[in-house]
Every structure is written in C-alpha cells, then in structure tokens.
Amino acid sequence: MSNNVEKLTLLEVILGSKVVVPKLNIQGNQNSNILNIVSSDLFSGLKHYFDTSAPFFQTSLPLERIVRYKNGSFSSMEKSVKGGFSQHQGFEILNGMDVVQQLMTCVMPMLNQRLTSIYSDLINQNNHYLSQIQDQFIIPEISKLKSIAEFIQDVSEEIQHISKSNNLSIATLTNIQQRRIDLKQVFHTFITRLEDGVNTQFFDPQSIANNYLIARYALSNYIVSLVLECIVSGNIDDESVQRLEEKVEKCFNDLNDITWKLSDILENRKFTNANEINNINSFYRWSYDYMAQNQLHNLHNQNYCIDNIKNRTLSYFDIEVEKQRLKDFVNARHDFIKTIRITES
C-alpha cells in the first residue's frame, strides 16, 4: 500500500490496499493463495462501481471522520473535530463503503477459515495425544480438558459459518474467553502437582509425565484459544496481532522455564540414584541381599523412566515449530487476500 493517501482512490482508502483491475483472466485453481468468491451481488456491485466515476474519486479524509450509525452503516456526512457534523462528502463515499462492506462480508468468513486451518493440525494433535493419557486419579480433569478441546475443534471447523453472524460471533467469543480461563486454571493446577511430584520422597515417573503432558496440552490449547479469540473478534490488525504474539511468546517462555526446571530436577534425581547404585554395589560386592537387589532394581527403573521422560515427554513439543506456526498466521493475514478473484457464478 502506498503511504501517499492522496494518490489512492476512495475504494483503496477504504480497503487499505491497492486495487488493480486485471486485463487477463486470473485462474484461481492454479494458485492456492488466490481467494475465490462467487457472488452475483458483489460482482454486480463492483461492476457498477467501476463503470462509474467513483474509482477516480480521491480523498485524504481519515475514515474515522465519517459518521457511522448504530447499525454499522455509514453516512455521507463528515464529523467535525469536536464530534458534530462538519460537511457533506457526497454520495460517492457511500457507494464505495457499500461495495467494501459487501466485499468484506464475503472475504472475512473465508479468510477466518484459512487462518484457523493453520492451527487445525495442532488441534487434532492435542486431541489425539490427550486421549492416550490414562490415569484414574485425574479422570475429572482429563474429561474437562477433552470437553474444552472438542469445543475448540468445533469452533475451528465452524468458523466460516460463525463469522457470518454477529450474534453467533459474540456468543462464541464469550465461550472462548471462558474456556481460555479454564485452560489456564488446568495449567496452573497440574504445574503445582508436577512440582509436588518431583519433590516428594515417593517418586512416580508416570504421574510426573502425565502431569507435564496435561499442563502442556492445556497451554497448547490456551494458545489456540488466543488465536481463535483474535479471529472471531475480528481483531487481526497489526496492533492486535502484535499483542497476540506477545501473549503467545509469554506462554512459550513459561513452558521453557518449566521444562528446563523439570529437566534439571530429573537429572539431579538420576545422579543421586546413580550414586546410591554405586554405594549398594560396593557394599554388597561379595554377598547377596534380597532387599538391596530390590532397591537396585527400583533405582535402575527410576533412571530408565527419567530418561524416557527427558527424551520423549519433555522433547516432544518443538517450540520453534510453534513459533513458525504463529509466524505463518501473522503473514497469512496478508498473503491470503493479496489476490481476490470475484466471479458471478
């Protein structure tokens, strides 16, 4: 987009992007980044717009100076600095805004669907691995997390339909915000259990692994809920997305801190076990003791489980992959609508 607003047509000012009428036919099937819209009403509206002098009507007037009614429609009147009416801008501005509203009504549901699809594999991955956790002591929490995960998946699959209704978008947004709070609560609950589990005398590797995984899945779905909240609310402008990036980055940092801390604790535990194994072997070198052999077996088993947790559980999630996913989301807001192909049928 050009920085010189005065050189942009009114339609370009409203859209915030350059408008080019192609002389050749654009084949949408050859490029996945082309957004194809089939709408006779929008096609007719644009054809009428470009057949008139409206595209050549230029303005440097900021859009926030245009009067907007409670129902969302625009007036042709300009607001004064103090908030009252200043002057009439002409009905060309209404025609331009009407075309843009029609265009965005078609574009936003499709754009939201494409943006959400970036996180669809992560949603499916979370649901799959969450179903693998079996622990009778945490069944209520797992059931709650599964319910939230299913809700997130439903929103992801229905985002295009949801985006077409303001009332449905508001209701969905409220539910997403509540689920986000629930996910953070689950995260903190299992982090507390995790910390208690590694510091207790009774060392249960499976319980530690489960607590870490559930905390990680809760945080992962929390990140997805932040993205969905951003999409459903329509806050995908640069400023809103920057705030989203900051929130997600904080989640990554929290997870890294917890992972590193847990890894250090497990390594220290393994080192202590190794010393105890050496001591037992030295003491019972020339004799056999049943209790000592059981203790050796338990210590070796603990170290084997610690290696599994460190090599599999803690290293399963790749932070860099998640950062790249967020970067793809940020870039996709512009890439997906660089070229919009509108056909009558």
C-alpha positions in Angstrom: 0.0 0.0 0.0 1.3 3.5 -0.9 2.0 5.8 2.0 0.7 8.7 0.0 -3.0 8.6 0.8 -3.9 11.4 -1.6 -2.9 9.2 -4.6 -5.2 6.4 -3.6 -8.8 6.2 -4.9 -11.6 6.2 -2.4 -12.1 2.5 -2.6 -8.4 1.9 -2.0 -8.5 4.2 1.1 -11.5 2.2 2.5 -9.9 -1.2 1.8 -6.5 -0.1 2.9 -5.0 -1.7 -0.2 -4.2 -1.1 -3.8 -7.0 -2.0 -6.3 -6.0 -3.3 -9.7 -8.4 -4.4 -12.4 -6.7 -7.3 -14.2 -6.7 -7.3 -18.0 -6.3 -11.0 -18.2 -8.3 -13.7 -16.6 -7.0 -15.0 -13.3 -7.1 -18.8 -12.9 -7.8 -19.3 -9.2 -7.2 -23.1 -9.4 -3.6 -22.6 -10.3 -2.7 -20.6 -7.2 -3.9 -21.6 -3.7 -3.3 -18.0 -2.4 -6.0 -16.6 -4.7 -9.2 -16.2 -2.7 -12.1 -17.2 -4.9 -15.5 -15.5 -4.2 -18.7 -16.5 -6.1 -21.3 -13.8 -5.5 -23.6 -12.3 -8.2 -24.5 -9.4 -5.8 -20.9 -8.4 -5.1 -19.9 -8.9 -8.8 -22.7 -6.6 -9.9 -21.9 -4.1 -7.2 -18.2 -3.9 -8.3 -19.1 -3.8 -11.9 -21.4 -0.9 -11.3 -18.8 0.8 -9.2 -16.0 0.6 -11.8 -18.4 1.6 -14.6 -19.0 4.9 -12.8 -16.6 7.7 -11.9 -16.4 6.6 -8.3 -13.0 4.8 -8.6 -11.4 8.2 -9.6 -12.9 10.0 -6.6 -9.9 10.6 -4.4 -9.7 11.7 -0.7 -7.2 12.1 2.1 -10.0 12.1 4.7 -9.4 9.6 7.6 -12.2 7.1 7.7 -12.8 7.7 11.4 -14.0 11.1 10.5 -17.0 9.6 8.6 -20.3 9.4 10.6 -21.3 5.8 11.3 -24.8 4.8 12.5 -25.6 2.3 15.3 -26.5 -0.4 12.9 -23.0 -0.2 11.4 -23.9 1.6 8.2 -22.1 4.8 7.1 -23.3 8.3 6.5 -22.1 10.7 3.8 -21.5 13.3 6.5 -18.1 14.1 7.9 -17.7 14.6 11.7 -16.1 17.8 13.0 -13.1 17.8 15.3 -15.5 18.4 18.3 -17.8 15.5 17.3 -20.6 17.3 15.5 -21.3 17.5 11.7 -18.8 19.2 9.6 -19.8 18.9 5.9 -21.3 16.6 3.3 -18.8 14.4 1.5 -21.0 13.3 -1.4 -22.8 10.1 -2.0 -19.8 8.6 -3.8 -18.3 7.8 -0.5 -21.4 5.8 0.5 -21.2 3.8 -2.7 -17.5 3.0 -2.0 -18.2 1.9 1.5 -21.2 -0.2 0.5 -19.0 -2.1 -2.0 -16.4 -2.6 0.7 -18.9 -3.9 3.1 -20.2 -6.4 0.6 -16.7 -7.4 -0.2 -15.6 -7.9 3.4 -18.9 -9.8 4.2 -17.7 -12.4 1.6 -14.0 -12.2 2.4 -13.9 -12.4 6.2 -15.6 -15.8 6.7 -13.3 -17.3 4.1 -10.2 -15.6 5.5 -11.1 -16.7 9.0 -11.4 -20.3 7.8 -8.0 -20.2 6.2 -6.4 -18.6 9.2 -7.9 -21.2 11.5 -6.7 -24.0 9.3 -3.1 -23.1 10.2 -3.8 -24.4 13.7 -6.1 -27.3 12.7 -3.3 -29.9 12.8 -2.2 -28.7 16.3 -5.8 -29.0 17.5 -6.1 -32.6 16.1 -2.7 -33.5 17.6 -3.7 -32.3 21.0 -7.0 -34.2 21.0 -5.2 -37.4 19.8 -2.5 -37.4 22.4 -4.8 -36.3 25.2 -6.8 -39.4 24.6 -3.7 -41.6 25.2 -3.4 -40.4 28.9 -4.9 -42.9 31.3 -4.8 -42.1 35.0 -7.7 -42.9 37.3 -6.7 -40.1 39.7 -7.1 -37.4 37.1 -10.1 -38.5 35.1 -12.3 -35.4 36.0 -9.5 -33.1 34.8 -8.9 -35.1 31.6 -12.7 -35.1 30.9 -12.8 -31.3 31.4 -9.8 -30.8 29.1 -11.3 -33.1 26.5 -14.6 -31.1 26.5 -12.7 -27.9 26.0 -10.6 -29.4 23.3 -13.8 -30.6 21.5 -15.3 -27.2 21.8 -12.2 -25.6 20.3 -12.3 -28.1 17.4 -16.0 -27.4 16.8 -15.2 -23.6 16.6 -12.3 -24.3 14.3 -14.5 -26.4 11.9 -17.5 -24.0 12.0 -15.5 -20.7 11.9 -16.7 -19.8 8.4 -20.4 -20.2 9.4 -19.8 -18.4 12.8 -18.2 -15.4 11.0 -21.3 -14.7 9.0 -23.4 -13.9 12.1 -22.6 -11.1 14.6 -24.7 -12.7 17.3 -23.1 -16.1 16.9 -19.7 -14.5 16.8 -20.4 -12.7 20.1 -21.7 -15.8 21.8 -18.8 -17.9 20.5 -16.3 -15.2 21.6 -17.7 -15.3 25.2 -17.4 -19.0 25.3 -13.8 -19.0 24.0 -12.8 -16.4 26.7 -14.4 -18.6 29.4 -12.6 -21.8 28.1 -9.4 -19.8 28.0 -9.7 -19.1 31.7 -10.5 -22.7 32.4 -7.4 -23.9 30.4 -5.1 -21.6 32.4 -6.6 -22.9 35.6 -5.9 -26.5 34.5 -2.4 -25.5 33.5 -1.6 -24.0 36.9 -3.2 -26.9 38.8 -1.1 -29.5 37.0 2.1 -27.5 37.3 1.6 -27.4 41.0 1.1 -31.2 41.1 4.1 -31.5 38.9 6.3 -29.5 41.3 4.9 -31.5 44.3 5.6 -34.8 42.5 9.2 -34.2 41.8 10.0 -33.0 45.3 8.3 -35.8 47.2 10.1 -38.9 48.5 7.8 -41.2 46.7 8.9 -40.8 43.1 6.3 -41.7 40.4 7.7 -41.1 36.9 4.4 -41.9 35.2 2.5 -39.4 37.3 5.1 -36.8 36.6 4.9 -37.4 32.8 1.1 -37.2 32.9 1.1 -34.0 34.9 3.6 -32.4 32.5 1.7 -33.6 29.4 -1.7 -32.3 30.6 -0.2 -29.0 31.6 1.4 -28.8 28.2 -1.8 -29.7 26.4 -3.7 -27.1 28.4 -1.2 -24.5 27.5 -1.2 -25.5 23.8 -5.0 -25.3 23.6 -4.7 -22.0 25.5 -2.6 -20.6 22.7 -5.1 -21.9 20.1 -7.9 -20.2 22.1 -6.0 -16.9 22.0 -5.7 -17.2 18.2 -9.4 -18.1 17.8 -10.4 -15.2 20.1 -8.4 -12.9 17.8 -10.1 -14.3 14.7 -13.7 -14.4 16.0 -13.4 -10.9 17.4 -12.1 -9.6 14.1 -9.0 -8.2 15.8 -6.5 -9.3 13.1 -5.0 -5.9 12.5 -1.2 -5.4 13.1 -1.6 -3.9 16.6 -3.9 -6.7 17.8 -1.7 -9.5 16.3 1.4 -7.9 17.9 -0.4 -8.2 21.3 -1.3 -11.8 20.4 2.4 -12.5 19.6 3.4 -11.1 23.0 0.9 -13.3 24.8 2.0 -16.5 22.9 5.6 -15.7 23.4 5.0 -15.5 27.2 3.4 -18.9 27.0 6.4 -20.3 25.3 8.7 -18.7 27.9 6.6 -20.2 30.7 6.8 -23.6 29.1 10.5 -23.4 28.5 11.1 -22.4 32.1 9.1 -25.3 33.5 10.7 -27.7 31.1 14.2 -26.7 31.9 13.5 -26.7 35.7 11.9 -30.2 35.5 14.8 -31.4 33.4 17.3 -30.2 36.0 15.4 -31.8 38.8 15.2 -35.1 37.0 18.9 -35.0 36.1 19.7 -34.4 39.8 17.5 -37.3 40.8 19.2 -39.6 38.2 22.6 -38.5 39.5 21.6 -39.2 43.1 20.2 -42.6 42.1 23.5 -43.5 40.3 25.5 -42.7 43.4 23.2 -44.8 45.5 23.5 -47.7 43.0 27.3 -47.4 43.2 27.2 -47.4 47.0 25.0 -50.5 47.1 27.1 -52.4 44.6 30.2 -51.5 46.6 28.7 -52.6 49.9 27.2 -55.9 48.7 30.0 -56.8 46.3 30.7 -60.2 47.9 27.3 -61.0 49.2 23.7 -61.2 48.1 20.9 -59.2 49.8 17.3 -59.5 48.6 16.3 -56.0 49.9 19.4 -54.5 48.3 18.6 -56.1 45.0 15.1 -54.8 45.1 16.4 -51.4 45.8 18.9 -51.6 42.9 16.1 -52.7 40.6 13.9 -49.7 41.7 16.7 -47.3 41.2 17.6 -48.6 37.7 13.9 -48.5 36.8 13.6 -44.9 38.0 16.6 -43.8 35.9 15.2 -45.6 32.9 11.9 -43.8 33.4 13.7 -40.5 33.8 15.5 -41.0 30.5 12.1 -41.7 28.9 10.6 -38.5 30.3 13.6 -36.4 29.2 14.0 -37.9 25.8 10.3 -38.3 24.9 7.9 -36.4 27.1 9.9 -33.2 27.5 11.3 -33.1 24.0 8.1 -34.0 22.2 6.9 -30.4 21.7 9.1 -28.2 19.5 8.9 -24.5 20.5 10.4 -23.4 17.2 7.7 -25.2 15.2 5.1 -23.3 17.3 6.8 -20.0 16.7 6.9 -20.8 12.9 3.2 -21.6 13.1 2.5 -18.2 14.7 4.6 -16.5 12.0 2.7 -18.2 9.3 -0.5 -17.0 10.9 0.8 -13.4 11.0 1.9 -13.5 7.3 -1.2 -15.3 6.1 -3.5 -12.4 7.0 -2.0 -10.5 4.1 -1.0 -13.4 1.8 -4.4 -15.0 1.7 -6.1 -11.8 0.4 -3.3 -10.4 -1.9 -5.4 -11.6 -4.9 -9.2 -11.9 -4.7 -11.0 -13.4 -7.7 -14.7 -12.5 -7.8 -17.0 -14.2 -10.2 -20.7 -14.0 -10.9 -21.3 -17.7 -10.9 
